């Protein structure tokens, strides 16, 4: 998944916002809380996608080649995809949607209602 495809997919999730920070990283948030990041320090293989995941997914994904605990965020169960062949685009989209849901679920009920994601 390219950075532009990553950005387009995350933009389609409910109530998301995007900011570019940390040296050109595309940071996606829901309710002001980060759920996914695409860092690109150059072109092609230098791109890294990181996202929040469940405890079980974290354990499973960090056993896969091309996926590592995310620097600075691993203690909060974040992984970083270091090889774009590690996950198919469809699997990555599923994990990004799950990351969005995990973070959104931790927002206050009031904020979820305001964002239109209280289901």
LINHUNOR-V153719 format. One record per residue. N is the residue number from 1. RES is the residue in one letter. PHI is phi as a letter, one per 40 degrees, with the letter a starting at -180 (NA if undefined). PSI is psi in degrees with one decimal (none if undefined). OMEGA is omega in degrees with one decimal (none if undefined). Layout:
n;res;phi;psi;omega
N;RES;PHI;PSI;OMEGA
N;RES;PHI;PSI;OMEGA
This chain:
n;res;phi;psi;omega
1;X;NA;127.8;178.0
2;X;c;167.5;178.2
3;X;c;-39.8;179.8
4;X;c;-36.0;175.6
5;X;c;-40.3;175.8
6;X;d;-50.0;-179.4
7;X;c;-42.8;-179.7
8;X;c;-41.1;-179.8
9;X;c;-48.4;-179.5
10;X;c;-34.8;178.2
11;X;c;-26.6;-179.8
12;X;c;-9.2;177.5
13;X;c;152.8;-174.6
14;X;c;134.2;169.7
15;X;f;38.5;-179.4
16;X;c;154.6;172.3
17;X;b;155.9;-177.6
18;X;b;141.7;173.7
19;X;a;145.2;174.7
20;X;b;120.9;-178.2
21;X;a;-177.1;177.7
22;X;f;48.9;176.9
23;X;g;49.2;174.6
24;X;g;25.1;174.4
25;X;c;137.3;175.1
26;X;c;109.2;-173.4
27;X;b;122.7;-178.3
28;X;b;134.6;-175.7
29;X;b;155.4;168.5
30;X;b;125.9;-177.6
31;X;g;29.0;179.3
32;X;g;1.0;-179.3
33;X;b;134.7;-176.1
34;X;c;135.1;173.6
35;X;b;-19.0;179.7
36;X;a;150.3;-179.0
37;X;a;138.0;170.7
38;X;b;110.7;178.1
39;X;c;130.9;173.2
40;X;b;118.8;-177.7
41;X;c;2.6;-179.5
42;X;a;-143.7;179.7
43;X;b;154.6;172.2
44;X;g;-115.9;-171.3
45;X;c;-8.3;179.5
46;X;c;-5.8;179.9
47;X;c;138.8;177.2
48;X;b;130.1;176.0
49;X;b;129.0;179.1
50;X;b;146.9;179.5
51;X;a;157.2;175.4
52;X;c;143.2;175.7
53;X;a;169.6;178.9
54;X;c;165.5;178.1
55;X;d;-45.0;-178.4
56;X;c;-45.3;178.5
57;X;c;-39.6;178.1
58;X;d;-47.2;-179.6
59;X;c;-44.2;-178.6
60;X;c;-46.4;-175.8
61;X;c;-37.4;-178.3
62;X;c;-7.2;173.7
63;X;c;-12.2;-177.7
64;X;c;144.2;174.8
65;X;c;137.6;178.0
66;X;g;6.0;177.3
67;X;b;128.2;-176.7
68;X;b;162.0;170.8
69;X;d;134.6;-176.4
70;X;c;131.0;176.9
71;X;d;135.6;178.1
72;X;g;-15.4;-174.7
73;X;b;-0.3;-175.7
74;X;c;-35.9;-178.6
75;X;c;-19.7;177.2
76;X;c;17.3;177.4
77;X;g;52.3;173.0
78;X;b;143.8;174.3
79;X;b;161.0;176.5
80;X;b;128.1;177.4
81;X;c;112.9;-176.6
82;X;c;-11.2;178.9
83;X;b;118.8;-175.1
84;X;c;-6.5;175.8
85;X;c;-4.7;-176.2
86;X;c;-33.9;179.6
87;X;b;142.5;172.5
88;X;c;161.3;177.1
89;X;d;-39.1;-179.9
90;X;c;-42.8;177.8
91;X;c;-41.8;179.1
92;X;c;-41.6;177.4
93;X;c;-40.2;178.4
94;X;c;-44.6;179.1
95;X;c;-36.3;177.8
96;X;c;-41.0;177.1
97;X;c;-39.5;177.8
98;X;c;-41.5;177.8
99;X;d;-44.8;177.4
100;X;d;-47.3;-179.4
101;X;c;-39.8;178.9
102;X;c;-44.0;-178.9
103;X;c;-42.8;179.3
104;X;c;-37.2;-178.9
105;X;c;-22.4;-179.8
106;X;c;-8.5;178.1
107;X;c;159.0;177.7
108;X;c;154.0;178.0
109;X;d;-39.9;-179.6
110;X;c;-46.5;-179.4
111;X;c;-39.7;177.2
112;X;c;-41.3;177.2
113;X;c;-46.1;179.7
114;X;d;-35.0;-179.6
115;X;c;-8.5;-179.0
116;X;g;26.0;-179.6
117;X;b;15.5;178.3
118;X;c;108.9;-174.6
119;X;b;none;none
